[in-house]
Amino acid sequence: MAHAHSVLEEALKLPANERADVAAELLASLDEAEADDPAEVERLWAEEIERRARRVLAGESSGVPWSDVRRGLEARLTSK
């Protein structure tokens, strides 16, 4: 995870157009993964949604409003 964090820090130093290119390449690489079986992807998403819902119902997570997440991301991207 430390390596991924350092790669992310370096990527965030790039100009916006280059960050967009990197993001597009990373997303495209996920499409090429072997887990592209739609049934498997749907099953995994259902498991993740259920896990998150259980955490919220148990009071372990309250979530973060999208507007707050977006503001935080924008602040991080513009401060670099």
PDB file of N, CA, C and O in Angstrom, chain B, residues numbered from 101:
ATOM      1  N   MET B 101       0.817  -1.192   0.000  1.00  0.00           N
ATOM      2  CA  MET B 101       0.000   0.000   0.000  1.00  0.00           C
ATOM      3  C   MET B 101       0.864   1.260   0.000  1.00  0.00           C
ATOM      4  O   MET B 101       0.477   2.278  -0.575  1.00  0.00           O
ATOM      5  N   ALA B 102       2.018   1.198   0.634  1.00  0.00           N
ATOM      6  CA  ALA B 102       2.896   2.368   0.670  1.00  0.00           C
ATOM      7  C   ALA B 102       3.364   2.736  -0.733  1.00  0.00           C
ATOM      8  O   ALA B 102       3.474   3.915  -1.068  1.00  0.00           O
ATOM      9  N   HIS B 103       3.636   1.734  -1.540  1.00  0.00           N
ATOM     10  CA  HIS B 103       4.064   1.987  -2.918  1.00  0.00           C
ATOM     11  C   HIS B 103       2.937   2.650  -3.703  1.00  0.00           C
ATOM     12  O   HIS B 103       3.175   3.597  -4.453  1.00  0.00           O
ATOM     13  N   ALA B 104       1.722   2.162  -3.535  1.00  0.00           N
ATOM     14  CA  ALA B 104       0.574   2.756  -4.227  1.00  0.00           C
ATOM     15  C   ALA B 104       0.397   4.208  -3.797  1.00  0.00           C
ATOM     16  O   ALA B 104       0.091   5.067  -4.624  1.00  0.00           O
ATOM     17  N   HIS B 105       0.585   4.485  -2.516  1.00  0.00           N
ATOM     18  CA  HIS B 105       0.442   5.857  -2.017  1.00  0.00           C
ATOM     19  C   HIS B 105       1.499   6.766  -2.634  1.00  0.00           C
ATOM     20  O   HIS B 105       1.198   7.899  -3.010  1.00  0.00           O
ATOM     21  N   SER B 106       2.731   6.282  -2.741  1.00  0.00           N
ATOM     22  CA  SER B 106       3.779   7.124  -3.326  1.00  0.00           C
ATOM     23  C   SER B 106       3.530   7.348  -4.818  1.00  0.00           C
ATOM     24  O   SER B 106       3.806   8.431  -5.335  1.00  0.00           O
ATOM     25  N   VAL B 107       3.011   6.332  -5.510  1.00  0.00           N
ATOM     26  CA  VAL B 107       2.671   6.501  -6.919  1.00  0.00           C
ATOM     27  C   VAL B 107       1.564   7.533  -7.059  1.00  0.00           C
ATOM     28  O   VAL B 107       1.615   8.385  -7.946  1.00  0.00           O
ATOM     29  N   LEU B 108       0.560   7.461  -6.185  1.00  0.00           N
ATOM     30  CA  LEU B 108      -0.540   8.424  -6.217  1.00  0.00           C
ATOM     31  C   LEU B 108      -0.027   9.842  -5.968  1.00  0.00           C
ATOM     32  O   LEU B 108      -0.421  10.777  -6.665  1.00  0.00           O
ATOM     33  N   GLU B 109       0.842  10.000  -4.987  1.00  0.00           N
ATOM     34  CA  GLU B 109       1.396  11.338  -4.708  1.00  0.00           C
ATOM     35  C   GLU B 109       2.109  11.904  -5.931  1.00  0.00           C
ATOM     36  O   GLU B 109       1.958  13.083  -6.252  1.00  0.00           O
ATOM     37  N   GLU B 110       2.878  11.075  -6.606  1.00  0.00           N
ATOM     38  CA  GLU B 110       3.579  11.528  -7.808  1.00  0.00           C
ATOM     39  C   GLU B 110       2.597  11.866  -8.919  1.00  0.00           C
ATOM     40  O   GLU B 110       2.766  12.866  -9.617  1.00  0.00           O
ATOM     41  N   ALA B 111       1.571  11.037  -9.084  1.00  0.00           N
ATOM     42  CA  ALA B 111       0.578  11.279 -10.131  1.00  0.00           C
ATOM     43  C   ALA B 111      -0.159  12.588  -9.885  1.00  0.00           C
ATOM     44  O   ALA B 111      -0.480  13.304 -10.834  1.00  0.00           O
ATOM     45  N   LEU B 112      -0.427  12.906  -8.632  1.00  0.00           N
ATOM     46  CA  LEU B 112      -1.151  14.134  -8.310  1.00  0.00           C
ATOM     47  C   LEU B 112      -0.331  15.393  -8.590  1.00  0.00           C
ATOM     48  O   LEU B 112      -0.881  16.493  -8.627  1.00  0.00           O
ATOM     49  N   LYS B 113       0.958  15.242  -8.783  1.00  0.00           N
ATOM     50  CA  LYS B 113       1.818  16.383  -9.112  1.00  0.00           C
ATOM     51  C   LYS B 113       1.770  16.717 -10.603  1.00  0.00           C
ATOM     52  O   LYS B 113       2.243  17.774 -11.019  1.00  0.00           O
ATOM     53  N   LEU B 114       1.200  15.819 -11.403  1.00  0.00           N
ATOM     54  CA  LEU B 114       1.133  16.025 -12.846  1.00  0.00           C
ATOM     55  C   LEU B 114       0.115  17.101 -13.191  1.00  0.00           C
ATOM     56  O   LEU B 114      -0.805  17.359 -12.414  1.00  0.00           O
ATOM     57  N   PRO B 115       0.274  17.734 -14.358  1.00  0.00           N
ATOM     58  CA  PRO B 115      -0.755  18.676 -14.824  1.00  0.00           C
ATOM     59  C   PRO B 115      -2.078  17.933 -15.029  1.00  0.00           C
ATOM     60  O   PRO B 115      -2.093  16.717 -15.224  1.00  0.00           O
ATOM     61  N   ALA B 116      -3.168  18.664 -14.984  1.00  0.00           N
ATOM     62  CA  ALA B 116      -4.502  18.048 -15.050  1.00  0.00           C
ATOM     63  C   ALA B 116      -4.682  17.144 -16.262  1.00  0.00           C
ATOM     64  O   ALA B 116      -5.248  16.058 -16.136  1.00  0.00           O
ATOM     65  N   ASN B 117      -4.215  17.567 -17.429  1.00  0.00           N
ATOM     66  CA  ASN B 117      -4.413  16.734 -18.615  1.00  0.00           C
ATOM     67  C   ASN B 117      -3.646  15.418 -18.525  1.00  0.00           C
ATOM     68  O   ASN B 117      -4.128  14.390 -19.000  1.00  0.00           O
ATOM     69  N   GLU B 118      -2.466  15.436 -17.928  1.00  0.00           N
ATOM     70  CA  GLU B 118      -1.696  14.208 -17.760  1.00  0.00           C
ATOM     71  C   GLU B 118      -2.320  13.310 -16.692  1.00  0.00           C
ATOM     72  O   GLU B 118      -2.321  12.087 -16.832  1.00  0.00           O
ATOM     73  N   ARG B 119      -2.857  13.920 -15.611  1.00  0.00           N
ATOM     74  CA  ARG B 119      -3.566  13.121 -14.606  1.00  0.00           C
ATOM     75  C   ARG B 119      -4.759  12.423 -15.237  1.00  0.00           C
ATOM     76  O   ARG B 119      -5.034  11.261 -14.937  1.00  0.00           O
ATOM     77  N   ALA B 120      -5.469  13.129 -16.112  1.00  0.00           N
ATOM     78  CA  ALA B 120      -6.627  12.542 -16.791  1.00  0.00           C
ATOM     79  C   ALA B 120      -6.187  11.362 -17.646  1.00  0.00           C
ATOM     80  O   ALA B 120      -6.867  10.336 -17.677  1.00  0.00           O
ATOM     81  N   ASP B 121      -5.065  11.491 -18.338  1.00  0.00           N
ATOM     82  CA  ASP B 121      -4.560  10.389 -19.154  1.00  0.00           C
ATOM     83  C   ASP B 121      -4.210   9.179 -18.288  1.00  0.00           C
ATOM     84  O   ASP B 121      -4.542   8.043 -18.627  1.00  0.00           O
ATOM     85  N   VAL B 122      -3.539   9.436 -17.172  1.00  0.00           N
ATOM     86  CA  VAL B 122      -3.180   8.349 -16.262  1.00  0.00           C
ATOM     87  C   VAL B 122      -4.440   7.677 -15.719  1.00  0.00           C
ATOM     88  O   VAL B 122      -4.524   6.449 -15.677  1.00  0.00           O
ATOM     89  N   ALA B 123      -5.411   8.479 -15.306  1.00  0.00           N
ATOM     90  CA  ALA B 123      -6.661   7.924 -14.776  1.00  0.00           C
ATOM     91  C   ALA B 123      -7.359   7.072 -15.831  1.00  0.00           C
ATOM     92  O   ALA B 123      -7.857   5.989 -15.524  1.00  0.00           O
ATOM     93  N   ALA B 124      -7.396   7.550 -17.062  1.00  0.00           N
ATOM     94  CA  ALA B 124      -8.045   6.794 -18.135  1.00  0.00           C
ATOM     95  C   ALA B 124      -7.327   5.473 -18.372  1.00  0.00           C
ATOM     96  O   ALA B 124      -7.971   4.443 -18.573  1.00  0.00           O
ATOM     97  N   GLU B 125      -6.008   5.496 -18.349  1.00  0.00           N
ATOM     98  CA  GLU B 125      -5.246   4.259 -18.544  1.00  0.00           C
ATOM     99  C   GLU B 125      -5.479   3.269 -17.401  1.00  0.00           C
ATOM    100  O   GLU B 125      -5.613   2.066 -17.625  1.00  0.00           O
ATOM    101  N   LEU B 126      -5.526   3.792 -16.175  1.00  0.00           N
ATOM    102  CA  LEU B 126      -5.786   2.910 -15.033  1.00  0.00           C
ATOM    103  C   LEU B 126      -7.172   2.286 -15.124  1.00  0.00           C
ATOM    104  O   LEU B 126      -7.337   1.088 -14.891  1.00  0.00           O
ATOM    105  N   LEU B 127      -8.166   3.098 -15.463  1.00  0.00           N
ATOM    106  CA  LEU B 127      -9.523   2.566 -15.610  1.00  0.00           C
ATOM    107  C   LEU B 127      -9.596   1.547 -16.741  1.00  0.00           C
ATOM    108  O   LEU B 127     -10.254   0.515 -16.606  1.00  0.00           O
ATOM    109  N   ALA B 128      -8.934   1.826 -17.838  1.00  0.00           N
ATOM    110  CA  ALA B 128      -8.933   0.891 -18.963  1.00  0.00           C
ATOM    111  C   ALA B 128      -8.275  -0.424 -18.562  1.00  0.00           C
ATOM    112  O   ALA B 128      -8.691  -1.492 -19.009  1.00  0.00           O
ATOM    113  N   SER B 129      -7.246  -0.345 -17.719  1.00  0.00           N
ATOM    114  CA  SER B 129      -6.575  -1.581 -17.299  1.00  0.00           C
ATOM    115  C   SER B 129      -7.497  -2.462 -16.466  1.00  0.00           C
ATOM    116  O   SER B 129      -7.346  -3.683 -16.461  1.00  0.00           O
ATOM    117  N   LEU B 130      -8.447  -1.859 -15.765  1.00  0.00           N
ATOM    118  CA  LEU B 130      -9.410  -2.642 -14.994  1.00  0.00           C
ATOM    119  C   LEU B 130     -10.366  -3.383 -15.916  1.00  0.00           C
ATOM    120  O   LEU B 130     -10.812  -4.487 -15.601  1.00  0.00           O
ATOM    121  N   ASP B 131     -10.679  -2.779 -17.048  1.00  0.00           N
ATOM    122  CA  ASP B 131     -11.554  -3.434 -18.017  1.00  0.00           C
ATOM    123  C   ASP B 131     -10.909  -4.667 -18.608  1.00  0.00           C
ATOM    124  O   ASP B 131     -11.599  -5.583 -19.056  1.00  0.00           O
ATOM    125  N   GLU B 132      -9.580  -4.692 -18.610  1.00  0.00           N
ATOM    126  CA  GLU B 132      -8.850  -5.811 -19.192  1.00  0.00           C
ATOM    127  C   GLU B 132      -8.652  -6.956 -18.199  1.00  0.00           C
ATOM    128  O   GLU B 132      -8.133  -8.009 -18.568  1.00  0.00           O
ATOM    129  N   ALA B 133      -9.055  -6.763 -16.960  1.00  0.00           N
ATOM    130  CA  ALA B 133      -8.862  -7.789 -15.933  1.00  0.00           C
ATOM    131  C   ALA B 133      -9.651  -9.037 -16.271  1.00  0.00           C
ATOM    132  O   ALA B 133     -10.654  -8.983 -16.984  1.00  0.00           O
ATOM    133  N   GLU B 134      -9.186 -10.160 -15.751  1.00  0.00           N
ATOM    134  CA  GLU B 134      -9.842 -11.435 -16.030  1.00  0.00           C
ATOM    135  C   GLU B 134     -11.214 -11.536 -15.394  1.00  0.00           C
ATOM    136  O   GLU B 134     -12.003 -12.392 -15.797  1.00  0.00           O
ATOM    137  N   ALA B 135     -11.528 -10.711 -14.432  1.00  0.00           N
ATOM    138  CA  ALA B 135     -12.815 -10.773 -13.747  1.00  0.00           C
ATOM    139  C   ALA B 135     -13.882 -10.016 -14.512  1.00  0.00           C
ATOM    140  O   ALA B 135     -14.789  -9.439 -13.912  1.00  0.00           O
ATOM    141  N   ASP B 136     -13.782 -10.014 -15.827  1.00  0.00           N
ATOM    142  CA  ASP B 136     -14.730  -9.274 -16.643  1.00  0.00           C
ATOM    143  C   ASP B 136     -16.038 -10.019 -16.865  1.00  0.00           C
ATOM    144  O   ASP B 136     -16.922  -9.525 -17.565  1.00  0.00           O
ATOM    145  N   ASP B 137     -16.168 -11.193 -16.281  1.00  0.00           N
ATOM    146  CA  ASP B 137     -17.419 -11.935 -16.401  1.00  0.00           C
ATOM    147  C   ASP B 137     -18.511 -11.105 -15.739  1.00  0.00           C
ATOM    148  O   ASP B 137     -18.460 -10.890 -14.528  1.00  0.00           O
ATOM    149  N   PRO B 138     -19.501 -10.633 -16.500  1.00  0.00           N
ATOM    150  CA  PRO B 138     -20.526  -9.749 -15.939  1.00  0.00           C
ATOM    151  C   PRO B 138     -21.221 -10.326 -14.710  1.00  0.00           C
ATOM    152  O   PRO B 138     -21.537  -9.585 -13.780  1.00  0.00           O
ATOM    153  N   ALA B 139     -21.461 -11.618 -14.690  1.00  0.00           N
ATOM    154  CA  ALA B 139     -22.114 -12.239 -13.538  1.00  0.00           C
ATOM    155  C   ALA B 139     -21.216 -12.153 -12.306  1.00  0.00           C
ATOM    156  O   ALA B 139     -21.695 -11.908 -11.199  1.00  0.00           O
ATOM    157  N   GLU B 140     -19.919 -12.356 -12.502  1.00  0.00           N
ATOM    158  CA  GLU B 140     -18.973 -12.279 -11.387  1.00  0.00           C
ATOM    159  C   GLU B 140     -18.855 -10.845 -10.876  1.00  0.00           C
ATOM    160  O   GLU B 140     -18.832 -10.615  -9.667  1.00  0.00           O
ATOM    161  N   VAL B 141     -18.782  -9.895 -11.782  1.00  0.00           N
ATOM    162  CA  VAL B 141     -18.703  -8.482 -11.387  1.00  0.00           C
ATOM    163  C   VAL B 141     -19.959  -8.092 -10.610  1.00  0.00           C
ATOM    164  O   VAL B 141     -19.870  -7.427  -9.578  1.00  0.00           O
ATOM    165  N   GLU B 142     -21.126  -8.503 -11.100  1.00  0.00           N
ATOM    166  CA  GLU B 142     -22.379  -8.177 -10.416  1.00  0.00           C
ATOM    167  C   GLU B 142     -22.425  -8.818  -9.029  1.00  0.00           C
ATOM    168  O   GLU B 142     -22.874  -8.192  -8.069  1.00  0.00           O
ATOM    169  N   ARG B 143     -21.964 -10.051  -8.926  1.00  0.00           N
ATOM    170  CA  ARG B 143     -21.940 -10.746  -7.633  1.00  0.00           C
ATOM    171  C   ARG B 143     -21.023 -10.015  -6.650  1.00  0.00           C
ATOM    172  O   ARG B 143     -21.380  -9.825  -5.488  1.00  0.00           O
ATOM    173  N   LEU B 144     -19.846  -9.609  -7.119  1.00  0.00           N
ATOM    174  CA  LEU B 144     -18.901  -8.911  -6.254  1.00  0.00           C
ATOM    175  C   LEU B 144     -19.446  -7.553  -5.807  1.00  0.00           C
ATOM    176  O   LEU B 144     -19.278  -7.165  -4.651  1.00  0.00           O
ATOM    177  N   TRP B 145     -20.098  -6.832  -6.726  1.00  0.00           N
ATOM    178  CA  TRP B 145     -20.693  -5.551  -6.344  1.00  0.00           C
ATOM    179  C   TRP B 145     -21.806  -5.759  -5.331  1.00  0.00           C
ATOM    180  O   TRP B 145     -21.929  -4.984  -4.383  1.00  0.00           O
ATOM    181  N   ALA B 146     -22.622  -6.796  -5.518  1.00  0.00           N
ATOM    182  CA  ALA B 146     -23.702  -7.068  -4.569  1.00  0.00           C
ATOM    183  C   ALA B 146     -23.130  -7.349  -3.183  1.00  0.00           C
ATOM    184  O   ALA B 146     -23.671  -6.881  -2.181  1.00  0.00           O
ATOM    185  N   GLU B 147     -22.038  -8.111  -3.122  1.00  0.00           N
ATOM    186  CA  GLU B 147     -21.389  -8.391  -1.840  1.00  0.00           C
ATOM    187  C   GLU B 147     -20.871  -7.105  -1.198  1.00  0.00           C
ATOM    188  O   GLU B 147     -21.028  -6.901   0.006  1.00  0.00           O
ATOM    189  N   GLU B 148     -20.257  -6.242  -2.001  1.00  0.00           N
ATOM    190  CA  GLU B 148     -19.712  -4.982  -1.475  1.00  0.00           C
ATOM    191  C   GLU B 148     -20.823  -4.067  -0.977  1.00  0.00           C
ATOM    192  O   GLU B 148     -20.700  -3.459   0.087  1.00  0.00           O
ATOM    193  N   ILE B 149     -21.898  -3.969  -1.736  1.00  0.00           N
ATOM    194  CA  ILE B 149     -23.029  -3.130  -1.320  1.00  0.00           C
ATOM    195  C   ILE B 149     -23.619  -3.656  -0.019  1.00  0.00           C
ATOM    196  O   ILE B 149     -23.947  -2.881   0.879  1.00  0.00           O
ATOM    197  N   GLU B 150     -23.751  -4.959   0.078  1.00  0.00           N
ATOM    198  CA  GLU B 150     -24.297  -5.545   1.312  1.00  0.00           C
ATOM    199  C   GLU B 150     -23.368  -5.283   2.494  1.00  0.00           C
ATOM    200  O   GLU B 150     -23.831  -4.955   3.586  1.00  0.00           O
ATOM    201  N   ARG B 151     -22.056  -5.426   2.279  1.00  0.00           N
ATOM    202  CA  ARG B 151     -21.081  -5.175   3.346  1.00  0.00           C
ATOM    203  C   ARG B 151     -21.186  -3.731   3.824  1.00  0.00           C
ATOM    204  O   ARG B 151     -21.189  -3.472   5.028  1.00  0.00           O
ATOM    205  N   ARG B 152     -21.272  -2.798   2.892  1.00  0.00           N
ATOM    206  CA  ARG B 152     -21.366  -1.381   3.257  1.00  0.00           C
ATOM    207  C   ARG B 152     -22.685  -1.081   3.967  1.00  0.00           C
ATOM    208  O   ARG B 152     -22.710  -0.343   4.952  1.00  0.00           O
ATOM    209  N   ALA B 153     -23.763  -1.645   3.473  1.00  0.00           N
ATOM    210  CA  ALA B 153     -25.071  -1.416   4.098  1.00  0.00           C
ATOM    211  C   ALA B 153     -25.083  -1.949   5.528  1.00  0.00           C
ATOM    212  O   ALA B 153     -25.621  -1.302   6.427  1.00  0.00           O
ATOM    213  N   ARG B 154     -24.497  -3.118   5.739  1.00  0.00           N
ATOM    214  CA  ARG B 154     -24.440  -3.686   7.098  1.00  0.00           C
ATOM    215  C   ARG B 154     -23.645  -2.785   8.037  1.00  0.00           C
ATOM    216  O   ARG B 154     -24.019  -2.617   9.198  1.00  0.00           O
ATOM    217  N   ARG B 155     -22.552  -2.203   7.545  1.00  0.00           N
ATOM    218  CA  ARG B 155     -21.756  -1.291   8.381  1.00  0.00           C
ATOM    219  C   ARG B 155     -22.564  -0.061   8.761  1.00  0.00           C
ATOM    220  O   ARG B 155     -22.497   0.399   9.901  1.00  0.00           O
ATOM    221  N   VAL B 156     -23.328   0.474   7.814  1.00  0.00           N
ATOM    222  CA  VAL B 156     -24.154   1.653   8.111  1.00  0.00           C
ATOM    223  C   VAL B 156     -25.234   1.287   9.120  1.00  0.00           C
ATOM    224  O   VAL B 156     -25.445   2.009  10.094  1.00  0.00           O
ATOM    225  N   LEU B 157     -25.915   0.176   8.895  1.00  0.00           N
ATOM    226  CA  LEU B 157     -26.992  -0.247   9.802  1.00  0.00           C
ATOM    227  C   LEU B 157     -26.481  -0.559  11.203  1.00  0.00           C
ATOM    228  O   LEU B 157     -27.198  -0.380  12.187  1.00  0.00           O
ATOM    229  N   ALA B 158     -25.231  -1.030  11.288  1.00  0.00           N
ATOM    230  CA  ALA B 158     -24.640  -1.349  12.588  1.00  0.00           C
ATOM    231  C   ALA B 158     -24.051  -0.102  13.260  1.00  0.00           C
ATOM    232  O   ALA B 158     -23.551  -0.175  14.383  1.00  0.00           O
ATOM    233  N   GLY B 159     -24.113   1.030  12.574  1.00  0.00           N
ATOM    234  CA  GLY B 159     -23.568   2.261  13.152  1.00  0.00           C
ATOM    235  C   GLY B 159     -22.063   2.359  13.057  1.00  0.00           C
ATOM    236  O   GLY B 159     -21.463   3.226  13.692  1.00  0.00           O
ATOM    237  N   GLU B 160     -21.430   1.484  12.271  1.00  0.00           N
ATOM    238  CA  GLU B 160     -19.975   1.500  12.139  1.00  0.00           C
ATOM    239  C   GLU B 160     -19.492   2.535  11.129  1.00  0.00           C
ATOM    240  O   GLU B 160     -18.323   2.921  11.137  1.00  0.00           O
ATOM    241  N   SER B 161     -20.393   2.980  10.266  1.00  0.00           N
ATOM    242  CA  SER B 161     -20.034   3.936   9.228  1.00  0.00           C
ATOM    243  C   SER B 161     -21.244   4.816   8.945  1.00  0.00           C
ATOM    244  O   SER B 161     -22.369   4.332   8.820  1.00  0.00           O
ATOM    245  N   SER B 162     -20.993   6.098   8.848  1.00  0.00           N
ATOM    246  CA  SER B 162     -22.102   6.997   8.540  1.00  0.00           C
ATOM    247  C   SER B 162     -22.011   7.515   7.114  1.00  0.00           C
ATOM    248  O   SER B 162     -22.932   8.173   6.629  1.00  0.00           O
ATOM    249  N   GLY B 163     -20.919   7.226   6.450  1.00  0.00           N
ATOM    250  CA  GLY B 163     -20.744   7.705   5.090  1.00  0.00           C
ATOM    251  C   GLY B 163     -20.354   9.163   5.061  1.00  0.00           C
ATOM    252  O   GLY B 163     -20.331   9.836   6.092  1.00  0.00           O
ATOM    253  N   VAL B 164     -20.048   9.646   3.868  1.00  0.00           N
ATOM    254  CA  VAL B 164     -19.658  11.031   3.665  1.00  0.00           C
ATOM    255  C   VAL B 164     -20.452  11.553   2.471  1.00  0.00           C
ATOM    256  O   VAL B 164     -20.459  10.918   1.416  1.00  0.00           O
ATOM    257  N   PRO B 165     -21.113  12.681   2.614  1.00  0.00           N
ATOM    258  CA  PRO B 165     -21.864  13.227   1.480  1.00  0.00           C
ATOM    259  C   PRO B 165     -20.951  13.491   0.286  1.00  0.00           C
ATOM    260  O   PRO B 165     -19.812  13.926   0.451  1.00  0.00           O
ATOM    261  N   TRP B 166     -21.461  13.224  -0.922  1.00  0.00           N
ATOM    262  CA  TRP B 166     -20.686  13.424  -2.135  1.00  0.00           C
ATOM    263  C   TRP B 166     -20.167  14.851  -2.231  1.00  0.00           C
ATOM    264  O   TRP B 166     -19.039  15.058  -2.677  1.00  0.00           O
ATOM    265  N   SER B 167     -20.948  15.828  -1.829  1.00  0.00           N
ATOM    266  CA  SER B 167     -20.498  17.223  -1.926  1.00  0.00           C
ATOM    267  C   SER B 167     -19.236  17.443  -1.097  1.00  0.00           C
ATOM    268  O   SER B 167     -18.348  18.188  -1.512  1.00  0.00           O
ATOM    269  N   ASP B 168     -19.146  16.804   0.070  1.00  0.00           N
ATOM    270  CA  ASP B 168     -17.937  16.927   0.900  1.00  0.00           C
ATOM    271  C   ASP B 168     -16.749  16.231   0.246  1.00  0.00           C
ATOM    272  O   ASP B 168     -15.640  16.766   0.236  1.00  0.00           O
ATOM    273  N   VAL B 169     -16.978  15.052  -0.294  1.00  0.00           N
ATOM    274  CA  VAL B 169     -15.903  14.299  -0.959  1.00  0.00           C
ATOM    275  C   VAL B 169     -15.382  15.102  -2.151  1.00  0.00           C
ATOM    276  O   VAL B 169     -14.174  15.245  -2.336  1.00  0.00           O
ATOM    277  N   ARG B 170     -16.300  15.618  -2.945  1.00  0.00           N
ATOM    278  CA  ARG B 170     -15.910  16.381  -4.135  1.00  0.00           C
ATOM    279  C   ARG B 170     -15.092  17.610  -3.753  1.00  0.00           C
ATOM    280  O   ARG B 170     -14.057  17.878  -4.363  1.00  0.00           O
ATOM    281  N   ARG B 171     -15.550  18.365  -2.741  1.00  0.00           N
ATOM    282  CA  ARG B 171     -14.799  19.550  -2.295  1.00  0.00           C
ATOM    283  C   ARG B 171     -13.396  19.160  -1.842  1.00  0.00           C
ATOM    284  O   ARG B 171     -12.422  19.842  -2.160  1.00  0.00           O
ATOM    285  N   GLY B 172     -13.299  18.065  -1.103  1.00  0.00           N
ATOM    286  CA  GLY B 172     -11.983  17.612  -0.637  1.00  0.00           C
ATOM    287  C   GLY B 172     -11.069  17.238  -1.781  1.00  0.00           C
ATOM    288  O   GLY B 172      -9.890  17.592  -1.777  1.00  0.00           O
ATOM    289  N   LEU B 173     -11.599  16.526  -2.759  1.00  0.00           N
ATOM    290  CA  LEU B 173     -10.803  16.147  -3.920  1.00  0.00           C
ATOM    291  C   LEU B 173     -10.361  17.372  -4.721  1.00  0.00           C
ATOM    292  O   LEU B 173      -9.207  17.475  -5.137  1.00  0.00           O
ATOM    293  N   GLU B 174     -11.287  18.284  -4.925  1.00  0.00           N
ATOM    294  CA  GLU B 174     -10.946  19.491  -5.660  1.00  0.00           C
ATOM    295  C   GLU B 174      -9.855  20.279  -4.929  1.00  0.00           C
ATOM    296  O   GLU B 174      -8.938  20.810  -5.556  1.00  0.00           O
ATOM    297  N   ALA B 175      -9.960  20.349  -3.613  1.00  0.00           N
ATOM    298  CA  ALA B 175      -8.953  21.068  -2.834  1.00  0.00           C
ATOM    299  C   ALA B 175      -7.581  20.402  -2.966  1.00  0.00           C
ATOM    300  O   ALA B 175      -6.563  21.077  -3.119  1.00  0.00           O
ATOM    301  N   ARG B 176      -7.573  19.075  -2.904  1.00  0.00           N
ATOM    302  CA  ARG B 176      -6.297  18.353  -3.044  1.00  0.00           C
ATOM    303  C   ARG B 176      -5.701  18.555  -4.419  1.00  0.00           C
ATOM    304  O   ARG B 176      -4.490  18.729  -4.554  1.00  0.00           O
ATOM    305  N   LEU B 177      -6.538  18.532  -5.439  1.00  0.00           N
ATOM    306  CA  LEU B 177      -6.030  18.655  -6.800  1.00  0.00           C
ATOM    307  C   LEU B 177      -5.553  20.070  -7.114  1.00  0.00           C
ATOM    308  O   LEU B 177      -4.587  20.247  -7.858  1.00  0.00           O
ATOM    309  N   THR B 178      -6.212  21.064  -6.562  1.00  0.00           N
ATOM    310  CA  THR B 178      -5.813  22.438  -6.857  1.00  0.00           C
ATOM    311  C   THR B 178      -4.648  22.904  -5.991  1.00  0.00           C
ATOM    312  O   THR B 178      -3.993  23.892  -6.324  1.00  0.00           O
ATOM    313  N   SER B 179      -4.374  22.208  -4.878  1.00  0.00           N
ATOM    314  CA  SER B 179      -3.277  22.631  -4.005  1.00  0.00           C
ATOM    315  C   SER B 179      -1.935  22.064  -4.465  1.00  0.00           C
ATOM    316  O   SER B 179      -0.892  22.442  -3.932  1.00  0.00           O
ATOM    317  N   LYS B 180      -1.950  21.190  -5.415  1.00  0.00           N
ATOM    318  CA  LYS B 180      -0.689  20.567  -5.871  1.00  0.00           C
ATOM    319  C   LYS B 180      -0.025  21.393  -6.946  1.00  0.00           C
ATOM    320  O   LYS B 180       1.039  21.021  -7.441  1.00  0.00           O
TER     321      LYS B 180
END
